[in-house]
């Protein structure tokens, strides 16, 4: 008889894909650092110019976050498919 853990791993891949690719983990961390860097640079630019434009900060963050959103949507579709296969 198989243990409960191995049965779950064998029949339910939902959530496991994030552990399969160290490149994906590195890319995610890199994207986060890039968003932070862009926002901090824009804050510095605004301060030195005497400007306060929080909407511009939000636009920068959203622009970079859109890339991560595409990956998250793909992951969500995979999870939905996996769930349907195992119902």
HELIX and SHEET records of a PDB file:
HELIX    1   1 UNK A    4  UNK A   11  1                                   8    
HELIX    2   2 UNK A   17  UNK A   20  1                                   4    
HELIX    3   3 UNK A   22  UNK A   49  1                                  28    
HELIX    4   4 UNK A   54  UNK A   85  1                                  32    
END                                                                             
